[in-house]
Amino acid sequence: KSFIQAMVDSLDQGLLVFNSEGKCLDIYTKACENIFGSTPSDKMLADYLELGESEIQALDKLLPILFEEKIPFDSAVGLAPSEKVYGSMDNVENSEFKFIDLDYHPMRNEEGKLSYVVAVATDKTQEVQGQKAFEKEKAKVQMILKIVQNQKPFINFMKTIEQIFEKIKEEIQAESPSVDNFMFHFHTLNGGLGTYQIFDIQKFIRSIEDQLGEFKRGEKEITQLKRFAASAFEDLTVIWDGFVRENSFLWESGQGEVSLYPDDIEFLEQMISDSNNLKKDLSQFLSELKDKERVDILLTGHFDLVEQISEKLGKPMRPCHVIGGRTRIDLERFGDFISSLVHVFRNSVDHGIEDSETRRERQKSAEGKITIKSEIQGDHWHFTVEDDGGGINTEKVREKAREIMPDEDVDQFSDEQVDFLIFHESFSTRDEVSEFSGRGVGMSAVKQEVESLGGEIEIINERGRGAQFNFTIPI
C-alpha cells in the first residue's frame, strides 16, 4: 500500500474523489496540496475549487443529473467546471497567476452504477504562459509589419492622436465636461489603434470606454467624471509616450519619402507616350506623388481589419474590391476622415454582412463583399463604401429611435431619415456592447469628420441586398 501511495504521490496531477453530495473523500494525491494549496479531505468540491456563486449553483444542479446518469457521463461532465484560473488571463505573468485544467472520470461499483467521481487537476500554468507569450510576440510582429507597410498613414494617424489628446485636455479643463465628448474622443482612438493592431493600448482604451459607459448610464456619480477622465488620460499619455519611444524607428524612415507603385510606373509610361503637353502632365503627376497618397494604400489597414473581424465573427469575406484605388488625396486634409472610416467597415461586417447560412437562404455567395469606389470629379472627391449584406434594418432603427428620442415623432420620419439616424450620437441598435459595436459612437465620428470638411453623406439602403454609403467632399 505504501508503495502504491508513493507512486500515486509522485504524479504531477492532482487526483481527488467526490461523492453525489459534492463532498471530497479522504482519497487524494499529494499534488493537490501543491496545486490548490491545501488538502481536499472532507471539503465540499465547490469550496475547494473556490467556485463563484453562479458556478456553485450550476454544480448543485449538475450533481443529481451526473450521479443518477440521466444523460451519459461524458455529456454530463461537460457541464462541470473545466478549469480553475487564479488571477487574470489578461496578466499571466503575475506571480499569483495559475491555470488548472480539470477532467473527470467515473468510479463504478460491481453493478456498474456510478459511486464516485475522480477529478483530475493538471497545472497548465506554464503552458498557458508560453502560449500567451507566443501570441503577444506574434501580435507585436503583426503590428510592426502593419506600421512599416503603412508609414505615411501612420505618421498622419499620430498627428490625429495629438489632436485628440488636445481635445481631451480641453474637455477635462471645461467647467462641465461632457461624457459624450469623452466617449467620442476615446472611441476614435480605439478604432485607429485597432487599424494598426496596437492591441495593448486599444485594450486599455476599451477599459476607459467601459467606465465612461457607467457614467453615461448613471451608475457612477457624474461629479467624479472630471477626476476619472484626468486620471485615465494621464495613464494613457504615459503608455503612449512609452510606445512612441520604443517604436519610433518604425516610422521615422518614412517621413518625407515618396511612394511609387508598379501601376504608377505603367501610368507614367502611358502618359509619356500619349501626352500632348508632357511637361505640364509630368509636373502635375510628380506634384501628386509628393503631396498626396493613393486611396487603396491608405485603406490597407481597414481591409486587414475587415479580415480580422470576419474571422472572429465567423463571416467569410472576399478581399475588399477597390475601384479607382489609384486616386490620390491630400493626407493632411483627409487623414482624419480616412481614420474614421474604420467604423464604416467595422459596421459593414458586424451589422451588414449576414452569416453564411442566411446568405445561402437569400441565394447569395457564402462570402460577403465590400466594394469601394473613389473618384475625383471637378473640385469634389466622391467616395463610396458598399456591402452586399442585409442592408439597414429600418424598422429596427425606428424602434430604437423611439426609445432614445422620446421627444421626436419618429413614426413621421421617412425611411431615408430613419436610416440616417445611425449617424446620430449615442445611437446603436445593439443592446449590449461587443468588441466591435454597441457604444453608439463610431458612425457619429464619421459624420463629424465629413461635416468638418464641408462634405455630405448619402445612404442607399436595399433591405436584404446591402447598403451603400456615398461621401461627397470638397477637395
LUMKOLRO-868585 format. One record per residue: x, z, y of N, C-alpha, C in turn. Coordinates in steps of 0.05 Angstrom, whole numbers, plus 5000, padded with zeros to 4 digits. Layout:
% LUMKOLRO-868585
XZYXZYXZY;...
END
This chain:
% LUMKOLRO-868585
501750004976500050005000501750005025;503950175025505650185048507049915053;507749775031509049515033507149315046;504649325036502549135047502149195077;501949455084501549545112503849445129;506349475118508749385133508649085138;507748935118507548645121505448575142;503148715140501048655160501848725188;503248955190504149045217506248865229;507548705212509648525222508448275235;505848235231504648005243504448025273;504747795286504547795316501647805324;499847725307497047725314495747995310;493848055327492348305325489848255308;489548395286487248385269485648645270;483148625275481348855275478748785262;477348995252474948945237472649095251;470248965254467949095266465449055249;463549235252461149225236458749105251;456349125239454049005251453149125278;454149375283453549505308455649445330;457649295322459749225341461849445343;461949615323463849835324466349765307;468749825318471249755305471849965284;472749875260473550055239476450145242;477250335226480050435226481750255210;481349995214482949785200483949585221;486449585226487549405247490649385243;491749185256494649155255495949275280;498549325277500049455299500049275324;499849015320499948825342497648875362;495448995352493249055370494149235393;495849435387496849615408498449455428;500149275419501849115437500148925454;498148815442496448615457494548755476;493148955466490949085482491749345495;494049455487494949705499493949955486;492249925466491150165451490150075424;489450275408488350205381485350175383;484150015365481249965366479550165350;480850335335479450515317477150665330;474750635318472250775326471250695355;472350485366471450395392469450165389;467750145408465949915408467549665416;467049445403468549195408468349115438;466049145450465649065478467449235496;467649495490469349675506472349605502;473049555477475849495470476849245484;475049045485475748795497475248795528;474149015538473549045566471848815576;469648765562467848545569466248615594;465448405609463748445632460848485623;459148555642456348625636454948395622;455248155633453847925621454847865593;457547905589458647855562457648065542;457348315551456348535534453448465525;451848375544449048305537448948075517;450747885521450847655502451747745474;453647935473454648035448452448195433;450948355448448748515437446648335424;446148115436444147925425445347775401;447947735402449247575381449547725354;450147985355450748145331448548125310;446048175315443948145294443747855283;444047665301444047385292446347325273;448647435280451047395265450847525237;450147785236450247925211447847865193;445547785205443247705189443447415180;445547285191446147005185443746825188;442446855211440146685217441046395222;443446365230444746105232447446125218;448645905210451245915197453346065213;455146215198457046385211458746235232;459746005224461545845242460045775268;457445725266455945655291455445905308;454846135294454346375308456746485324;459146485311461446595324462346415347;461346175348461846005372460746125397;458846315394457646445418459046705425;460946785408462447035413464746975433;465747195446467947155465470347005451;471146785463473346625450476046685462;476046835484478646905497478247145515;480447285520480447505539482747455558;482147455584484147405605484447645622;486947745624487547965642488947845666;487847905689488947775714487447525720;488647335733487347095742488746845732;487146655723488346395715489546245738;488846325762490046205786492746315793;493546525779496146655785497346755758;498046565741499046625715501846735715;503246705738506046815740506047115744;503747225752503647515757504247665731;505747885734506648045711504248175696;501948195710499548315697497948115681;498647855684497047645671497547645640;495347615626495547595597493147425587;493647245568491547075557491447115527;489247225517488847285489486747095477;487446945457485646775443484246935420;481646905417480147055397478846875377;479146945351477946795330476646995311;474746895294473247075277472946975249;473047155229472847085201470947285187;469347185168467447355154468747525132;467747765128468447925104465847975089;465647875064463147885049463348075025;461148185017461048354994460848184968;460548324945460448184920457948004918;455948064933453547894933453647664952;455947654966456247434985455047475012;454047725017452947785043455047875062;454647815088456647895108456548195113;458948325109459148615112460548675139;462748545143464248595167465348325178;466348345202467648105215470448185223;472348015216475148055225475647895250;476448035271477147895296480147865297;481147625302483947565303484747505332;486447665343487347635371490147525372;490447295386493147175388493947165417;496247275423497247275450498446995457;497046855474497946585481498746565511;499646795521500446815549502646615556;504746615540507046435546506246145544;504546085524503545805521501945715546;500145895555498545825579500345805603;502245985606504045975629505745715629;506545635605508145395603506445145610;503945145601502144925607501544905637;501145145649500545155678503045055694;505445135685507845055698508244755697;507544645673507744355669505744205688;503244315689501244185706502044205735;503144425743504044465771506244265778;508144235759510344045764509343755765;507443695747506243425746504843375772;503243575782501743545807503643495830;505943635830507843605852509043325852;509643225828510742955826508742745837;506142785829504042605838503742625869;503942865880503842895909506142755922;508542785912510842655924510442355924;509642245901509141955899507041865919;504942015922502741945940503741935969;505342125977506342136004508441916009;510241875990512341675993511141395994;509041345978507741085978505941036002;505341246016503541226040504641366064;507141316070508541466091507241436118;506641196126505441156152502741306155;500841266136498341406138498741706137;500741806122501142086120502242196146;504042056159505042146185502742166205;500941976204498641986221496842226214;496542276188494942506179496142766189;498742786190500043026201499343066231;499142846245498342866273495442966275;493842866256491042956255490843256250;492543346232492643636226493343796251;495243706266496043846291493643856310;492143636312489843626330487643826320;487243826294485244016283486044306287;488644356283489644626288489044716317;489444536336488944596364485944656368;484244506355481344546357480544816345;481844886323481245146311482045376329;484445346342485345546361483345576384;482445346394480545356417477945506408;477045456383474645576374474945876370;477345956361477946246358477946386385;478946246406479046366432476446356448;474446206437471846176450470446446451;468846486471467346736474465446786450;464146566442462246586419462946356399;464946406382465746196363463546116345;463545856337461345746320462345716291;460845826273461545806245461345506236;459445356248459145076241461644916249;462744976273465144846282467544906264;467745166256469945246238469645096211;467245076201466744946175467444646177;466744526200467344246204470344196204;471844356218474744316220476144366194;475444586180476744646155475944446133;473544346134472744146114474143886118;474643816143476143566148479043596137;480243826140482843876129482743856098;480643976087480243976058480343686047;478743506059478643236050481243086052;482643116074485242986078487343076059;487543336054489443446036488943356007;486443326000485743225974486642935970;486442775991487342495990490242475982;491842655992494742655986495542845964;493542955950493943125927495643375933;495243485957496543735965494643955957;494444005931492344165920492544455926;494944565927495344855932494044925959;494744775980493644836006490644776008;489844555994487044485993485444715981;486544835960485145055946484845295965;486945345980486845575999484645526020;484445276030482445206050479645226038;479345156013476645186000475845476000;477745655995477045935995476146026023;477345906044476445966071473645866075;473145616066470445496068468345676054;469045776031467145946016466346186032;468346306045467746546061466246476087;466846246098465346156122462446116114;461946016089459245986080457746246079;459146466073457846726072457046816100;458646746120457846796148455446636156;455346386147453146206154450546296142;450746396117448346496103447546776111;449046896129448347166138449247386119;450947316100451847516081454147686092;455347586114457347746128456647756158;457447976171456748016199458147806216;456647666232457747446249459647556269;459447816275461347946294464147946284;464447926257467047926245468247646242;466747436251467547156247470247106260;470447186286472947126301475347246287;475147496279477347636266478147496240;476047426224476647286199478047026203;476946866222478046596227480846616237;481446806254484146836265486146906243;485247086225487047176203487446946183;485346806176485546576158487246356169;486846296195488446086208491446166209;491946416215494746506215496046456188;494646536167495746486140496146196134;494146026143494345746138496745616152;497245696177499545576192502145656178;502345896168504845976154505145806129;503045766114503145606089503845316096;502545206117503044926125505944886135;506845066152509545046162511645046139;511045216119512845226096512844966080;510444846078510244586064511844376079;511544366105512944166121515944206119;516944446121519844496118520944406091;519344456070520244396043520144106037;518343956049517843676041518243466062;519343536085519543346108521243106100;523043126081524742906073523042676061;520642736053518942536040517942326060;517542406085516342216104518142156128;520242296132521942246155523141966154;523741866130524941596128522941376136;520341446135518341236141517641206170;518741376187518041356216519441116228;517840946241519040716255519340466238;518740486211519140256194516740066196;517239816190515139606189514739516160;512339516151511739446123510939156121;512239006103511638726098511038696068;508638596061507838576033507938286024;508038245997508237965987506237765998;503737846000501837656011502037616041;503437806055504137766083506137546086;508037536067510037326067508737056062;506837046043505436796037503936706062;502636896076501136836100503036726122;505336846124507336766144508236476138;508836426112509636156105507535946111;505036016106502835836111502535796141;502836006157502635986186504735806197;507235826187509435666197508835366191;507635316168507235036161504834916176;502835086183500334986195500135016225;501835196237501435266265502035046284;500235026305500734836327502234966350;502235236350503735386371505135616356;507235546343508635726325509735976340;510835936363511936156378509836366385;507436276394505336466401504236606376;503736446355502636556330504536756317;507136686317509136856305509437116321;509337096347509537336364507137526359;504737406356502437576351502637706323;503637556303503937656276505837896276;508137856289510238066289509238316304;507738266325506638496341504738656323;503138526307501238666289502838816268;504938696258506638836238507739096249;508539086274509839316286507839536293;505539456304503739656315501339726298;500839576277498439616261499139636231;497139726216497539756187495139636173;495639536148493539406133491439606123;488939516123486739686115487039766085;487639566068487839626040489939836034;492139826049494340026045493440296054;492040306077491140566088489040696070;487640546054485540656037486540726009;489040676003490140725976489541005966;489941205984489441485976486541535969;484741405983481841435978481141305951;482441085945481940955919482841135896;485141255899486041435878484241675875;483041765898481241995897478641915881;477741675885475441575871475941585841;478341505833479141515804479141805794;480241985810480442265801477642385798;475842335818473142455817471642335793;471842075789470441945767471242055740;473742125737474742245712473542525708;473542675730472542955728469542965723;468042765735465142765732464242605708;466142465694465442305671463842065679;464441945702463041705711465141475713;465341305693467341095694467040915718;469240845731469140675755471140445752;470340215762472139995765474040055788;476339925789478039955813476539865838;476839995860475539925885476339635892;474339485900474739205907474739175937;476939055948477239025977477038735985;475238676003475038406016476038436044;478038276051479238296078481238526081;482538586059484438806059486838766077;487438506083489738456100489238506129;486738566136486038646163487838866172;489138836195490939046206489539186229;489739456229488539606250490539806262;489939886286491640076301491240356289;493340446276493140706262492840936282;494040906306493841106326490941146335;489440926336486640936345484741006321;485240886298483240916276484141106254;486341236257487341416236485441636228;484241766248482341986242479841886228;478941646236476641526223477241466194;479641346189480441286162480541536145;481641756157481742006142478942116135;477142086154474342186150472942036128;473741786122472341626102472541736074;474341936070474442066044471742176036;470142266055467542376049465542156040;465841916051464041696042464741616013;467241596007468041515980467341735960;467741985968467142215951464142225945;462442185966459542185963458541955946;459841725949459041495933459341545903;461541675895461841735867460141965858;460042185874458642425866455642395868;454642285890451742255894450641985886;452141775891451141505888451241395860;453641385849454041265822452741435801;451141305784449741445762451641485738;450741655719452341675695451941425678;453641385658453741135643451041075629;449741285619447241245604445041145623;444841275647442841185666443340895675;445940825678446640555687445840355665;446240425640445440245618442440205618;440940425623438040405623437140225646;438640215667437940035690439239765688;440339705664441539445657443839385676;445439595682447839565698450339595680;452539515690455139565677455539865675;456639965653457140245649459040355671;460740185682462640255703461440215730;461640415747460740395775462640225791;461740125814463439945830463040015860;465340035874465340065903466739825915;465439705934466539465947467039535977;469339455987470039506015470439236029;469239206052469538956068470639036095;472638876104473838926130474238666145;473438656170473638406185473738466215;475438326229475538346258473938116269;471838176285470237966298470338016328;471637846343471837886372473238146378;471938316393473238566400472138806384;471038746360470038956343471138946315;471439176303472239186274469739256258;469139076239466839126221467839216194;466939446186467939566162465639666145;465639606119463439666101464439806076;462940016067463340136041460740116026;460739976004458339925989458640005959;456740155949456840215920454440105906;454640075879452439965864451040185848;450840425860449540645846446540655849;445440895850442540935851441440915879;443140895899442140895926441441175936;440741195961440041455972437141525963;436841765953434141855945432641945970;431241765982429941816008428042046007;426442065986424542275984425842545981;428042555966429542805963430742895990;431742696005432842766031430642866049;428242736048426042816065425143106058;425043156032424243426023426243636033;428843576031430843766041430643796071;430043576085429843586114427543776123;425443786108423143956115424144256115;425944316096426944586094428744666118;430644486125432644556145431944476173;429744316176428844226202425944286205;425144536204422244606205420844536231;422344496252421144426278420644126281;421643976262421343686264419143596245;417543396254415543276237416743056220;418243146199419842966183418142756170;415642816164413842626150413242386167;413742406193413242176211415742006213;417942096202420441936204420141696185;421341466194421441236177423541286155;423441126133425441166112428241136122;428640946141431340906152432241156168;430441276183431141516197431841746178;430341766157430841976137433541936123;434141686116436741636103439041716121;438641676147440841736166441342036169;439442196159439742486161442042586144;443142426126445442516110447842556128;447742436153449942486172449442726190;447142856185446443086202448243326194;449043476214450743706209449343906191;450844016172449844216152447844106133;447643846130445643726112446943666085;445643756064446543686037444143716018;443843526000441643545980442443715956;444943795956445843975935444944265941;443944405920443144685923445544865920;447644775906450044935902452444775910;454444915919456944795928458644725903;459544475901461344395879464044325891;465844245874468544175883468443935902;466343765899466243515914464143505936;462143675935460043655955458443915956;456543915975454644145977454944316002;457044256018457444416042455944296066;455244046063453743916085455343876110;457943826107459743796130460943516130;461643406107463243166105462242926120;459742846115458642606127458342636158;457742876167457542916196460342876209;462442926194465142876205465642576209;464542416191464842126193463342036218;460942136221459242056244460642136270;461742366271463142456295465442276303;467042196282469242016288468341746298;466241636286465241376294464241396323;462741596329461641626356463941666377;466041816369468241856388469741596394;469441396376470641136381468740936394;466341026400464340856412463040666392;463140736366462140556346459240626337;458340466318455640506307455640506277;453640626265453340636236450640516228;450640356207448240256196448240306166;445940396156445640446127443640236116;444440106095442639926080442240056052;439840156047439440306022437440156004;438240115980436439995960436240185936;434040325935433640525914434040395886;435840515871436340415844438540205843;439340095866441239875866443839945882;443640145900446040215914445640265944;447740345957447640405986450040265999;449540176024451640046039451940186066;454340256073454940386099456540186115;455340096137456639906155457540046181;460040016188461140136212462139916230;461139916255462039726275463339876298;465939826302467439996321469039816340;468939866366470639706384473539746378;475039526381477939526376479339666399;
END
